[in-house]
Amino acid sequence: MLMDYFSKIWAIMWKDIRGELRTKEIFSSMFIFSLLVLVIFNFSIDLLEVNPLDIAQGVLWIAFTFSGILGLNRSFLFEKENDCIQGLMLTPVDRSVIYFGKMLGNLVFMLVMEAITVPVFVVLFNISIYDKIFSLIIVIFLGTLGFVTVGTLFSAMSVNIKAREVMLPILLFPIVVPIIIAAVKSTGLILSGSPFGEIVSWLKLIIVFDIIYLVVSFLSFEYIIEE
Amino acid sequence: MDYVIDCEKISKSYGNISALRDINLKLEKGSFLAIFGPNGAGKTTLLKILSHLIKPTSGTVKINGILLHDEDGEIRKNIGVVSHNSFLYNNLTSYENLEFYGKMYNIPDLKNRIAEVIDEVGLTARMHDPVRTFSRGMMQRLSIARVLMPDPSIIYLDEPYTGLDQHAAMKLRDILKNLKKGDRTIIMITHNIERGLEVCTHVAIQVMGRIAYFEKIENVDRDKFESKYFNTVGKEHY
């Protein structure tokens, strides 16, 4: 029973990844946007006068979240094409399967984008992450998980709105502020070489919000998608 | 008598707008109901309720004797819906689309089942082509293959002829005639009176959210049905 539930989640996620591998619409726009953000900040700030560690964490998360919005905006648009979302809702699967499948697909897209963005960020801002890579991966993963968890819900909500490109960030950013603040703070502490113990409280905050968002999204997705 | 579809007094409102008003509908196994009606009559809303996609504001719906209100969605495996939208992903091939939907329905021996249904609709040669390269008629045939895969006992067709040329419409008509074989219960919404009458066992006219006319096909004078339709629609609608 549980295997069946997860295999359907996997099928939805894989369907999204397969479609994306063919078109590269989501990934290319996300990656190019994040690259542009990094380059613009790099050129606009004189890194000889400003300590990169004072601004780097903010720049990194601006790149992640804004390019993430581009991906989330496209996520349910594919389902709208030929009214596939209705086809999906007609299948005998629990609505939460659709939510988790879409959410994991978005998570994969964002993590791949981030995996390519981080090395570019390291080069442009001349920051060493060699001995901090493990902590950085944990923070980026947990921050992205929270962002995508609630972002997928709002993406489903805004797909039928005309001005969805504008509405999604307006709806989403106020809700994910706690996670973004905690992720920026903990990334800053990691990059400045603070011991792991100092970032634990921020990590706990991210984990708590991840859980809250996951539970709320799981419970409310059915109502959002049905009406 | 046991009915496959049994609706009692179903109504659906969106705010102040009533899409359906006190609809009663009973269909036996093997029936093929053609529903005609003008735009905005609530035909698609009725199918959405019958396919457990939306809930009625009031009234009860039983499918195979099971009350939809108490059901968690498992009943949907017995229901197939062909709409004017194909529900197919343009970036995936026909095979990948069917494979995806097959997994959602837990269809055993999926590879062979896909080959069977794709052959049934005459698209074997295009099995590995992306759906975005398909014509409207091919998409509609693939959509029928998608519906046939789990072998549902109930099929809803929502204006399946929309946008099809004459040749594609003829092909679709042949496929629909095949669907009729066996014990399947089918409801088709169409604006095309001629095509509807040639396949159905029951006829209904829906106007302003009500079933204004319901009759067995043997009691319908086909030559006079068109004027009957316009009289019914005109009387209630204008």
Interface residues (C-beta under 8 A of the other chain):
Chain A: D4 S7 K8 A11 K15 R18 G19 R22 T23 F78 E81 N82 D83 C84 Q86 G87 L88 M89 L90 T91 P92 V93 D94 E226 E227
Chain B: S51 L53 I54 D72 G73 E74 I75 R76 K77 I79 V81 S83 N85 S86 F87 L88 Y89 N90 N91 L92 E96 F100 Y101 K103 M104 Y105 N106 P130 M139 R146
